[in-house]
Every structure is written in structure tokens, then in C-alpha cells.
Amino acid sequence: MVLTRDFKGTILARVQSDPKFRDALLKEGIEMMLAGDVDTGKAILRDYIKATVGFEKLGADTGASPKSLIRMFGPSGNPQARNLFAVISHLQRLAGLKLRVTAGSQ
């Protein structure tokens, strides 16, 4: 499904105006990846990054090329664990969150 600019604009506006929504979006992106839906998780995190820190600033903060980060979170991107966790760690710090993984049964 192709997302329209109106939808993306709505997400951007909501992320910038609603801290709870912004935090939930970050959590959801990470949870999707942990659940094995890496493509959806990357798409959510890509939108989160665009709406918050931006790829230029994220690259400067993490020492990664912005173009590499854009590719990493793109549809055909295949991020290395080291790079992915560095970005997630940085996004958590910026958001003031400390996400934890807990074991549970299904």
C-alpha cells in the first residue's frame, strides 16, 4: 500500500505535537522488529526518524553517513546489528526512554 503525503504529513504533525504518540511510535517500530516483522519495523522507525531528529542530525550524532542510514531503514535495507542497535540506543536517549525486553509466553 502506497502512503500519501497527507498521511505522512498527519503522522509528522502528530509526532511533533503528541509526546505519547511519538514514544509509542518508537516502541512499536522496535517491537515489530523483535517480533520478526523487520520491514514494518524499519518503515515505522524511518517515519519516526524523519519526524524527530532527521537523518542528517542522526548521522552526525552517531557517526554514520545520512545516506547509509536512509538506505539502512529503506525497503531493501539490511542493517547490521551493530549499526541498528547504535541507532536505537541513540533514539532512546533522545526520547528520554529506556526500553526493555521482557520474556513472556504466548
Secondary structure, DSSP 8 states (H G I E B T S, - for coil): ----HHHHHHHHHHHHH-HHHHHHHHHHHHHHHHTT-HHHHHHHHHHHHHHTT-HHHHHHHHT--HHHHHHHTSTT----HHHHHHHHHHHHHHHT----------
